[in-house]
Amino acid sequence: MQVRAIAKYVRVSPQKVRLILDMVRGKKVDEALAILRFTPSPTARVVAKVIRSASANAENNFQMSPSALRIAKIFADKGPTLKRYRPRARGRVSPILRRSAHITVVVEEEE
C-alpha cells in the first residue's frame, strides 16, 4: 500500500527542489531524514517535513511500521509563478519571476 503527503505552494524553484529530491529517492525514510539533516540547504528542511508527514500518515492512518517505510516516489511539480518587475535604466523594466513548487512524497512498506 502506498501513502502520500503533498506540500503545495512551497516558495522555492522546482529546479532547486529536484536537486535535493534526487539525493533521497528510493531510500528508507530513516536514512533519507538523516541525509537531509546534514544537507546545507534551506530546501532540505522543507523536504524533510514532507517526508515526516508521509511517514506519520502511514503510521497513524494505516498502522504501518515507520521503520519499514521506503520512499517509493518523490517529485516536485511547478506551482504558480509570481511575476514582479524591477525598474532598469532608460525607463525599461526587467521581470522578476518568483517560482513555487508542489512537493509530493509517496511511501510504502518494504517486504
Phi, psi and chi 1 to 4 in degrees:
 res  aa     phi    psi   chi1   chi2   chi3   chi4
   1 MET       -  139.0  166.7  166.0  -86.0      -
   2 GLN  -108.4  136.4  -65.2 -173.5  -25.5      -
   3 VAL  -123.3  139.9 -176.8      -      -      -
   4 ARG  -129.0  163.2   67.7 -178.2 -173.3  158.2
   5 ALA  -142.4  144.1      -      -      -      -
   6 ILE  -130.0  134.3  -57.9  172.5      -      -
   7 ALA  -111.1  118.7      -      -      -      -
   8 LYS  -105.5  153.4  -70.6 -170.4  163.2 -167.4
   9 TYR    58.2   39.5  -53.6  105.4      -      -
  10 VAL   -74.9  126.6  178.0      -      -      -
  11 ARG   -81.4   62.5  -91.2  -74.1  -63.9  119.3
  12 VAL  -147.5  148.9   65.8      -      -      -
  13 SER   -63.3  136.4  167.7      -      -      -
  14 PRO   -58.4  -31.7  -18.0   25.2      -      -
  15 GLN   -62.5  -40.1 -175.6  177.0    3.5      -
  16 LYS   -73.4  -34.6  -67.8  178.5 -176.6  177.3
  17 VAL   -66.1  -39.8  175.1      -      -      -
  18 ARG   -62.6  -30.2  -72.2 -178.0 -170.5  121.2
  19 LEU   -62.6  -39.1  -66.4  171.8      -      -
  20 ILE   -73.7  -40.3  -57.2  -65.6      -      -
  21 LEU   -63.8  -34.1  -59.8 -175.8      -      -
  22 ASP   -63.8  -25.4  -69.3  -18.9      -      -
  23 MET   -73.2  -28.2  -66.6 -167.8  -55.2      -
  24 VAL  -111.6   -2.5  -62.6      -      -      -
  25 ARG   -62.0  127.4 -173.8  172.2  -76.4  117.5
  26 GLY    86.1   -5.1      -      -      -      -
  27 LYS   -86.7  165.9  -58.6 -129.5 -178.2  -24.0
  28 LYS   -70.0  153.5  -67.2 -173.9   68.1  140.9
  29 VAL   -61.3  -44.4  168.8      -      -      -
  30 ASP   -61.4  -42.8  -61.4  -25.8      -      -
  31 GLU   -66.9  -40.2 -175.2 -177.4  -11.9      -
  32 ALA   -63.9  -41.9      -      -      -      -
  33 LEU   -66.1  -35.4  -68.8  172.9      -      -
  34 ALA   -65.7  -40.5      -      -      -      -
  35 ILE   -64.0  -45.5  -69.8  169.1      -      -
  36 LEU   -68.3  -29.5  -67.4  172.2      -      -
  37 ARG   -61.3  -32.4 -170.2  173.7  -59.7  119.1
  38 PHE  -106.7   17.2  -63.1  104.2      -      -
  39 THR   -91.9  121.6  -57.6      -      -      -
  40 PRO   -81.7   61.7   30.9  -34.0      -      -
  41 SER  -140.8  136.3  166.9      -      -      -
  42 PRO   -62.9  -26.3  -13.3   20.8      -      -
  43 THR   -66.8  -30.7  -52.1      -      -      -
  44 ALA   -61.5  -34.7      -      -      -      -
  45 ARG   -65.1  -39.8 -171.1  173.0  -67.9  133.4
  46 VAL   -67.7  -43.3  176.3      -      -      -
  47 VAL   -64.4  -41.0  173.2      -      -      -
  48 ALA   -61.6  -38.4      -      -      -      -
  49 LYS   -63.8  -39.9 -172.4  173.6 -180.0  179.7
  50 VAL   -69.3  -38.8 -176.0      -      -      -
  51 ILE   -64.9  -42.6  -68.2  173.0      -      -
  52 ARG   -62.5  -36.8  -81.3 -165.9  -61.7  -89.3
  53 SER   -65.5  -43.6  176.1      -      -      -
  54 ALA   -64.1  -39.3      -      -      -      -
  55 SER   -64.4  -42.3  174.8      -      -      -
  56 ALA   -66.4  -38.4      -      -      -      -
  57 ASN   -60.3  -43.6  -70.7  -15.9      -      -
  58 ALA   -65.7  -40.7      -      -      -      -
  59 GLU   -71.6  -46.5 -178.1 -179.3    0.3      -
  60 ASN   -82.9  -36.4  -65.3  -40.8      -      -
  61 ASN   -91.8  -27.1  -60.6  -17.9      -      -
  62 PHE  -126.7    9.7  -61.1   98.7      -      -
  63 GLN    51.3   41.3  -73.9   69.1   46.6      -
  64 MET   -89.4  152.6  -65.4 -179.7  178.1      -
  65 SER   -78.8  123.5  171.4      -      -      -
  66 PRO   -65.3  -24.4    9.8  -14.2      -      -
  67 SER   -76.7  -16.7   59.3      -      -      -
  68 ALA  -100.4    9.3      -      -      -      -
  69 LEU   -86.1  143.6  -67.4  175.7      -      -
  70 ARG  -129.9  146.0 -177.5 -178.8   63.8   83.9
  71 ILE   -77.5  109.6  -62.4  174.8      -      -
  72 ALA   -80.3  -46.8      -      -      -      -
  73 LYS  -139.9  145.1  -66.5 -177.6 -151.1  165.8
  74 ILE  -151.5  126.0 -172.9  166.7      -      -
  75 PHE  -153.2  161.4   54.3   90.8      -      -
  76 ALA  -125.1  124.5      -      -      -      -
  77 ASP  -102.6  162.0  -66.3  -36.4      -      -
  78 LYS   -77.2  134.4 -165.7  170.3   86.0  164.8
  79 GLY  -102.4 -171.8      -      -      -      -
  80 PRO   -67.8  149.5   19.3  -27.1      -      -
  81 THR  -106.3  127.1  -58.7      -      -      -
  82 LEU   -83.6  126.7  -64.1  172.5      -      -
  83 LYS  -103.7  121.4  -66.1  179.5  173.4   78.8
  84 ARG  -126.2  165.7  -58.7  -69.6 -177.2  -96.2
  85 TYR  -131.1  142.2  -64.1   97.6      -      -
  86 ARG  -113.1  126.4  175.9  173.8  -59.4  -95.1
  87 PRO   -67.9  140.4   10.2  -12.7      -      -
  88 ARG  -125.4 -174.9  -57.6  -47.0  -72.3 -109.9
  89 ALA   -67.0  153.5      -      -      -      -
  90 ARG    61.2   31.2  -59.6 -175.9 -178.7 -160.2
  91 GLY    76.3   14.3      -      -      -      -
  92 ARG   -94.8  170.8  -62.4  176.2 -177.0  171.0
  93 VAL  -131.8  155.2  -64.6      -      -      -
  94 SER  -122.1  139.6  -70.0      -      -      -
  95 PRO   -76.0  146.9   25.5  -31.4      -      -
  96 ILE  -118.0  120.3  -62.2  172.1      -      -
  97 LEU  -105.7  113.9  -58.9  177.2      -      -
  98 ARG  -100.8  101.1  -62.8 -170.7  173.0  160.8
  99 ARG   -83.7  158.1  -57.4  179.0 -166.2  -82.0
 100 SER  -136.3  165.5   66.1      -      -      -
 101 ALA  -137.6  154.9      -      -      -      -
 102 HIS  -112.8  119.7  -57.4  -44.6      -      -
 103 ILE  -104.0  126.9  -56.1  169.5      -      -
 104 THR  -119.4  131.1  -55.0      -      -      -
 105 VAL  -123.7  129.3  176.9      -      -      -
 106 VAL  -119.4  123.8  178.9      -      -      -
 107 VAL  -115.3  153.9  -63.9      -      -      -
 108 GLU  -146.1  160.5   65.0 -175.4    6.1      -
 109 GLU   -78.2  139.0  -89.9 -171.3  -40.8      -
 110 GLU   -81.7  143.1  -82.1 -171.5  -27.8      -
 111 GLU  -104.5      -  -84.5  107.2   40.8      -
